[in-house]
Amino acid sequence: MIKSYTVAVKEIDDAAAAVKLAAEGVASLPLLKNTVGVITAHPECVPSGVFRDVARALPFPSVGMTTIAHCAGAEADTYMLSILVLTSDDCAFSCGASDPIPEKCSVEAAREAVRKCYGELSGHLPSEPKLALLYSQFFLAPRQYQFTAAISEIVPRLPVFGAVANDDKQNVRPQTNARILVNGELYDDRPALLLVSGEVSPRFYIASVTEDAIIMPRVGVITEADGIKLLKVNNVAAPDFFKQIGFLGEESGGWRNGGEGLLSSLFVLHIDDGCGGAADITRIPFMVDSEAIYCAGPLVEGAAMSVAFNTRDGVVETASRICEQVKKDSAGGTVIIYTCIGRRFGLLGEPMAELSAIIERLGDDFVYTAAYGTGEMCPTRVTKDRAFNQDHSQTIVACVF
């Protein structure tokens, strides 16, 4: 059994003051035999030293990532750091980072780095891991799905849950403060992994769009794809296909709604997992050229596609729906929620509306954190023999244990 607590720190400029506040919060907790921390922090905590120094001052190991906004229980803010403390007598934790995985690293080299990291961390556990929490560095061209796939190759039944670090300057790679954290060290070139073994049985929840948000239902089938490149739909070149149905125009770089509409539009893929299960996963289209449409996540050949747009009401409704389902299924416990940064753009003048809805629904019945990611990892379902791990975009995901 895992007991959990949250500690929120709203000092992001003065590292010494932040360390003092975090230490006071942690000192009051009844820690058990094994403890680990999951730290979430605003990117401004990187140059100020707050992120690093708080982690180094903790009496237990930690992993984490930067995010532009999050909540820890009822404490919600943009400029904040929080620690989700997981402690147990019968569960064990092992965390670390892989070797560097540069932006232009080969697929096989990236997978090998993650496989090596998993092997080293799992070797420190007394039994086989039951849950993996994965925190990826930010990439201009998404590739965190390669990390998920690498773990699934080793242990097909291990569920992988997590998110990608972000910053409000992340589109300019050299200027970003997006970082992942492992035991007081900050990285922008490798993922972090936390493995949990023992008596833990996580449940997972996924929501993306409402039915009303789908404006072009099942417009076609993906007939050719290469990783994140959508090449053909119904055997027609993807850019040409979407021009034919009116989604692409000639203005604003080819997108019908201009550059501002990119992150609010999404493709819904209706997939068959090949083992009797079906799921809807979403992909943000972020770039188009004469050959392909590029999406924030791998495409699945044979999947039917719908086109949707996220709105303020749709974002709040799906967040509320996930929380209500969690409450229906559980009387209490720990909840970790990650929601796509693209969903926050849809909130327009109410940037905290989604986090407010989560706080309102979960109340005091759970220990929880919720943060924005630039991509989310969560299995669509878990069976006795396999976790169907997937990467998501424009999606809210939850892990409950």
C-alpha positions as CSV (number, residue, x, y, z in Angstrom):
1,M,0.0,0.0,0.0
2,I,1.2,3.5,-0.9
3,K,0.4,6.5,1.3
4,S,0.8,9.9,-0.3
5,Y,1.0,13.6,0.6
6,T,1.5,16.8,-1.2
7,V,3.7,19.8,-0.3
8,A,3.2,23.1,-2.2
9,V,5.8,25.8,-2.4
10,K,5.0,29.2,-4.0
11,E,8.4,30.6,-3.7
12,I,10.1,30.3,-7.1
13,D,12.8,33.0,-7.0
14,D,14.7,32.5,-3.7
15,A,16.1,29.0,-3.5
16,A,17.0,29.1,0.2
17,A,13.5,30.2,1.1
18,A,12.0,27.6,-1.1
19,V,14.1,24.8,0.5
20,K,13.1,26.0,4.0
21,L,9.4,25.8,3.1
22,A,9.7,22.4,1.4
23,A,11.7,21.0,4.4
24,E,9.1,22.2,6.9
25,G,6.4,20.6,4.8
26,V,8.1,17.3,4.5
27,A,9.3,17.2,8.1
28,S,5.7,16.9,9.3
29,L,4.9,13.8,7.2
30,P,4.9,10.3,8.7
31,L,7.3,8.7,6.2
32,L,7.4,4.9,6.0
33,K,10.2,2.5,5.0
34,N,10.5,3.5,1.3
35,T,9.8,7.0,0.0
36,V,10.1,8.8,-3.3
37,G,9.0,12.3,-4.5
38,V,7.5,13.4,-7.7
39,I,8.3,17.1,-8.1
40,T,6.5,19.5,-10.5
41,A,7.7,23.0,-10.9
42,H,7.3,26.1,-13.0
43,P,10.1,26.6,-15.5
44,E,11.2,29.8,-13.7
45,C,12.3,27.4,-10.9
46,V,15.2,26.3,-13.2
47,P,17.3,29.5,-13.5
48,S,16.5,30.5,-9.9
49,G,17.9,27.2,-8.6
50,V,14.7,26.4,-6.7
51,F,13.9,23.2,-8.6
52,R,17.4,21.8,-8.1
53,D,18.0,22.9,-4.6
54,V,14.6,21.7,-3.2
55,A,15.2,18.2,-4.7
56,R,18.7,18.0,-3.3
57,A,17.5,19.0,0.2
58,L,14.9,16.2,0.3
59,P,15.6,13.1,2.5
60,F,14.5,10.8,-0.3
61,P,15.1,10.4,-4.1
62,S,12.9,12.2,-6.6
63,V,12.0,12.7,-10.2
64,G,10.0,15.4,-11.9
65,M,9.4,17.9,-14.7
66,T,8.7,21.5,-15.4
67,T,5.2,22.7,-16.3
68,I,3.6,26.0,-17.0
69,A,0.7,25.4,-14.5
70,H,-0.4,22.7,-12.1
71,C,-2.2,21.9,-8.9
72,A,-1.3,19.9,-5.8
73,G,-4.6,19.3,-4.1
74,A,-6.4,22.5,-3.7
75,E,-3.2,24.5,-4.2
76,A,-3.2,25.6,-7.9
77,D,-1.0,28.2,-9.5
78,T,1.2,29.0,-12.4
79,Y,4.3,30.0,-10.4
80,M,4.6,27.1,-8.0
81,L,6.6,24.0,-7.1
82,S,5.0,20.9,-5.5
83,I,6.1,17.6,-4.2
84,L,4.0,14.5,-4.4
85,V,5.4,12.3,-1.6
86,L,4.9,8.5,-2.1
87,T,5.8,6.4,0.9
88,S,5.2,2.7,1.7
89,D,6.3,-0.3,3.8
90,D,5.5,-2.9,1.2
91,C,6.2,-1.1,-2.1
92,A,9.6,-0.2,-3.4
93,F,10.7,2.6,-5.7
94,S,13.7,3.0,-8.0
95,C,14.3,6.1,-10.1
96,G,16.9,7.5,-12.5
97,A,17.7,9.0,-15.9
98,S,18.9,7.4,-19.1
99,D,22.0,8.2,-20.9
100,P,21.7,11.4,-23.2
101,I,19.3,11.1,-26.1
102,P,20.0,14.1,-28.4
103,E,17.3,15.6,-30.6
104,K,18.7,13.9,-33.7
105,C,19.6,10.6,-32.0
106,S,18.7,7.5,-34.0
107,V,15.6,5.6,-33.1
108,E,17.5,2.5,-32.1
109,A,20.0,4.5,-30.0
110,A,17.1,6.2,-28.2
111,R,15.4,2.9,-27.4
112,E,18.7,1.3,-26.3
113,A,19.3,4.1,-23.8
114,V,15.8,3.6,-22.3
115,R,16.2,-0.2,-22.2
116,K,19.5,0.2,-20.4
117,C,18.0,2.6,-17.9
118,Y,15.1,0.3,-17.2
119,G,17.5,-2.7,-16.7
120,E,19.6,-0.8,-14.2
121,L,16.6,0.6,-12.2
122,S,14.6,-2.7,-12.2
123,G,17.7,-4.4,-10.8
124,H,17.4,-2.4,-7.6
125,L,13.9,-3.6,-6.9
126,P,13.0,-6.7,-4.9
127,S,10.3,-7.8,-7.4
128,E,9.0,-7.0,-10.9
129,P,7.8,-3.4,-11.4
130,K,4.0,-2.9,-11.5
131,L,4.1,0.7,-12.6
132,A,6.4,2.9,-14.6
133,L,6.2,6.7,-14.4
134,L,8.1,8.3,-17.4
135,Y,9.1,11.9,-17.7
136,S,10.4,12.9,-21.1
137,Q,12.5,15.9,-22.1
138,F,11.0,18.3,-24.7
139,F,11.6,17.6,-28.4
140,L,10.8,19.8,-31.3
141,A,9.7,16.7,-33.2
142,P,7.9,14.4,-30.7
143,R,9.6,11.1,-30.0
144,Q,8.7,10.1,-26.5
145,Y,6.6,7.3,-28.0
146,Q,10.0,5.6,-28.7
147,F,10.7,5.5,-25.0
148,T,7.3,4.0,-24.2
149,A,7.8,1.4,-27.0
150,A,11.3,0.5,-25.6
151,I,9.9,-0.3,-22.2
152,S,7.0,-2.3,-23.6
153,E,9.4,-4.4,-25.6
154,I,11.1,-5.5,-22.4
155,V,8.0,-5.9,-20.2
156,P,4.8,-6.0,-22.3
157,R,2.6,-6.1,-19.2
158,L,4.1,-3.0,-17.5
159,P,1.9,0.1,-17.7
160,V,3.8,3.3,-18.6
161,F,2.3,6.6,-17.5
162,G,3.8,10.1,-17.6
163,A,4.2,13.3,-19.5
164,V,6.6,15.6,-21.4
165,A,8.3,18.6,-19.7
166,N,7.3,22.0,-21.0
167,D,7.9,25.8,-20.9
168,D,6.1,28.7,-22.5
169,K,9.3,29.4,-24.6
170,Q,9.6,25.8,-25.8
171,N,9.2,26.5,-29.5
172,V,12.6,28.2,-29.4
173,R,14.7,25.3,-28.4
174,P,17.9,27.1,-27.1
175,Q,15.8,29.4,-24.8
176,T,13.6,26.8,-23.1
177,N,13.7,26.1,-19.4
178,A,11.8,22.8,-19.9
179,R,13.6,20.2,-17.8
180,I,13.2,16.8,-16.3
181,L,14.7,16.2,-12.8
182,V,16.3,13.2,-11.2
183,N,17.7,13.3,-7.7
184,G,18.6,17.0,-7.8
185,E,20.0,17.0,-11.3
186,L,18.2,18.8,-14.2
187,Y,18.3,17.6,-17.8
188,D,17.1,18.6,-21.2
189,D,18.5,15.7,-23.1
190,R,17.2,12.5,-21.5
191,P,14.1,11.1,-19.9
192,A,13.6,10.1,-16.2
193,L,12.0,6.9,-15.1
194,L,10.4,5.9,-11.8
195,L,9.6,2.2,-11.2
196,V,7.2,0.9,-8.5
197,S,7.1,-2.7,-7.3
198,G,5.0,-4.4,-4.6
199,E,1.3,-4.2,-3.8
200,V,0.2,-1.5,-6.2
201,S,-2.7,-1.9,-8.8
202,P,-2.9,1.3,-10.9
203,R,-6.0,2.1,-12.9
204,F,-6.0,4.5,-15.8
205,Y,-8.4,7.0,-17.3
206,I,-8.3,8.9,-20.6
207,A,-10.5,11.6,-22.1
208,S,-10.0,13.9,-25.1
209,V,-12.9,15.4,-26.9
210,T,-16.7,15.5,-26.6
211,E,-18.9,14.2,-29.3
212,D,-19.9,17.8,-30.1
213,A,-16.3,18.6,-30.7
214,I,-16.0,16.2,-33.7
215,I,-16.7,18.4,-36.7
216,M,-15.7,15.9,-39.4
217,P,-16.5,12.3,-38.3
218,R,-14.6,9.4,-39.8
219,V,-13.4,11.3,-42.9
220,G,-11.0,8.6,-44.0
221,V,-8.6,5.7,-43.2
222,I,-4.9,6.1,-42.7
223,T,-3.3,4.1,-45.6
224,E,0.3,5.2,-45.2
225,A,2.2,6.6,-42.2
226,D,5.8,6.9,-41.1
227,G,6.2,7.6,-37.4
228,I,4.7,11.1,-36.9
229,K,4.3,11.7,-40.6
230,L,0.8,11.2,-42.0
231,L,1.5,10.4,-45.7
232,K,-1.8,9.0,-47.2
233,V,-5.5,8.9,-46.3
234,N,-7.7,6.7,-48.5
235,N,-4.6,6.3,-50.7
236,V,-4.5,10.0,-51.4
237,A,-1.5,12.1,-50.3
238,A,-2.5,13.5,-46.9
239,P,-2.1,17.3,-47.7
240,D,-4.2,16.8,-50.9
241,F,-6.8,14.7,-49.1
242,F,-7.4,17.4,-46.4
243,K,-7.5,20.1,-49.1
244,Q,-10.2,18.1,-50.9
245,I,-12.4,18.0,-47.7
246,G,-11.9,21.7,-46.9
247,F,-9.6,21.4,-43.9
248,L,-6.5,22.8,-45.6
249,G,-6.4,26.1,-47.6
250,E,-3.7,28.1,-49.3
251,E,-3.5,30.9,-46.7
252,S,-1.6,31.0,-43.4
253,G,0.9,28.2,-44.3
254,G,-1.8,25.9,-45.6
255,W,-3.9,25.6,-42.5
256,R,-7.6,26.6,-43.0
257,N,-7.7,28.4,-39.7
258,G,-4.2,29.9,-39.8
259,G,-1.3,29.2,-37.4
260,E,-3.4,30.1,-34.4
261,G,-5.8,27.2,-35.1
262,L,-3.1,24.5,-35.2
263,L,-3.0,23.5,-31.6
264,S,-6.8,23.7,-31.1
265,S,-7.4,21.3,-34.0
266,L,-6.8,17.6,-33.7
267,F,-7.2,14.2,-35.4
268,V,-9.0,11.5,-33.5
269,L,-7.7,8.0,-34.5
270,H,-10.2,5.1,-34.0
271,I,-7.9,2.2,-33.6
272,D,-8.2,-1.6,-33.1
273,D,-5.4,-2.8,-30.8
274,G,-5.3,-6.2,-32.5
275,C,-6.3,-8.1,-29.3
276,G,-10.1,-7.5,-29.3
277,G,-9.9,-4.0,-27.9
278,A,-10.6,-0.6,-29.5
279,A,-9.6,2.9,-28.5
280,D,-9.8,6.5,-29.6
281,I,-6.4,8.4,-29.4
282,T,-5.7,11.9,-30.5
283,R,-3.0,13.6,-32.4
284,I,-2.3,17.3,-32.9
285,P,-1.3,18.2,-36.4
286,F,1.5,20.8,-36.1
287,M,3.1,21.1,-39.5
288,V,2.3,20.4,-43.2
289,D,4.5,20.3,-46.3
290,S,3.9,19.0,-49.8
291,E,4.5,15.4,-48.7
292,A,2.9,14.9,-45.3
293,I,1.1,16.3,-42.3
294,Y,3.2,16.0,-39.1
295,C,1.5,15.1,-35.9
296,A,2.5,15.1,-32.2
297,G,2.7,11.3,-31.9
298,P,2.9,8.2,-34.1
299,L,0.1,7.4,-36.6
300,V,-1.5,4.0,-37.0
301,E,-2.1,2.6,-40.4
302,G,-5.6,1.2,-40.8
303,A,-7.1,3.6,-38.3
304,A,-10.2,5.6,-39.2
305,M,-9.8,9.4,-38.7
306,S,-12.1,12.1,-37.4
307,V,-11.3,15.9,-37.2
308,A,-12.2,17.8,-34.0
309,F,-11.6,21.1,-32.2
310,N,-11.2,21.6,-28.5
311,T,-13.1,24.4,-26.9
312,R,-13.2,25.8,-23.4
313,D,-16.4,23.9,-22.5
314,G,-15.1,20.7,-24.0
315,V,-11.8,20.9,-22.0
316,V,-13.7,21.5,-18.8
317,E,-16.3,18.8,-19.5
318,T,-13.7,16.1,-20.3
319,A,-11.7,17.0,-17.2
320,S,-14.8,16.8,-15.0
321,R,-15.9,13.5,-16.6
322,I,-12.5,11.9,-15.8
323,C,-12.7,13.1,-12.1
324,E,-16.3,11.9,-11.7
325,Q,-15.3,8.4,-13.1
326,V,-12.4,8.3,-10.7
327,K,-14.7,9.1,-7.8
328,K,-17.2,6.5,-8.9
329,D,-14.5,3.8,-9.0
330,S,-12.6,4.7,-5.9
331,A,-13.3,5.8,-2.4
332,G,-9.9,7.5,-2.1
333,G,-6.2,7.0,-2.9
334,T,-3.6,8.8,-5.0
335,V,-4.4,10.4,-8.4
336,I,-1.8,11.7,-10.8
337,I,-3.3,13.7,-13.8
338,Y,-1.5,15.0,-16.9
339,T,-3.3,17.1,-19.4
340,C,-2.1,18.5,-22.7
341,I,-0.7,22.0,-22.9
342,G,-2.8,22.4,-26.1
343,R,-6.0,22.0,-24.1
344,R,-5.0,25.0,-22.0
345,F,-4.8,27.1,-25.2
346,G,-8.5,26.3,-25.7
347,L,-9.4,27.9,-22.3
348,L,-8.6,31.3,-23.8
349,G,-9.3,33.9,-21.0
350,E,-9.8,31.3,-18.3
351,P,-6.4,29.5,-18.2
352,M,-7.0,27.9,-14.8
353,A,-10.5,26.6,-15.6
354,E,-9.5,23.0,-16.1
355,L,-7.4,22.8,-12.9
356,S,-10.3,24.5,-11.1
357,A,-12.7,21.8,-12.4
358,I,-10.3,19.0,-11.2
359,I,-10.1,20.6,-7.7
360,E,-13.8,21.0,-7.5
361,R,-14.5,17.4,-8.5
362,L,-11.9,15.6,-6.5
363,G,-12.2,17.8,-3.4
364,D,-10.7,16.3,-0.2
365,D,-11.3,12.6,-1.1
366,F,-8.0,12.0,-2.8
367,V,-4.4,13.0,-2.7
368,Y,-3.7,14.4,-6.2
369,T,-1.6,16.5,-8.5
370,A,-2.5,17.6,-12.0
371,A,-0.1,19.3,-14.4
372,Y,0.2,20.3,-18.1
373,G,2.5,18.3,-20.4
374,T,3.6,18.6,-24.0
375,G,2.4,15.0,-24.6
376,E,1.0,12.4,-22.3
377,M,1.7,8.7,-21.9
378,C,-1.0,6.3,-20.6
379,P,-2.2,2.8,-21.5
380,T,-5.6,2.5,-23.3
381,R,-6.2,-0.7,-21.4
382,V,-4.3,-3.2,-19.3
383,T,-4.9,-7.0,-19.4
384,K,-3.2,-9.9,-17.5
385,D,-0.6,-10.3,-20.3
386,R,-0.2,-6.8,-21.7
387,A,-0.4,-3.1,-21.1
388,F,-1.5,-1.3,-24.3
389,N,0.7,1.7,-23.7
390,Q,0.0,4.7,-25.9
391,D,1.2,8.3,-26.4
392,H,-1.4,11.0,-26.5
393,S,-1.9,14.6,-27.4
394,Q,-4.8,17.1,-26.7
395,T,-5.7,14.5,-24.0
396,I,-6.2,14.4,-20.2
397,V,-5.0,11.1,-18.6
398,A,-5.1,9.9,-15.0
399,C,-3.4,7.2,-13.0
400,V,-5.1,6.1,-9.7
401,F,-3.6,3.8,-7.0
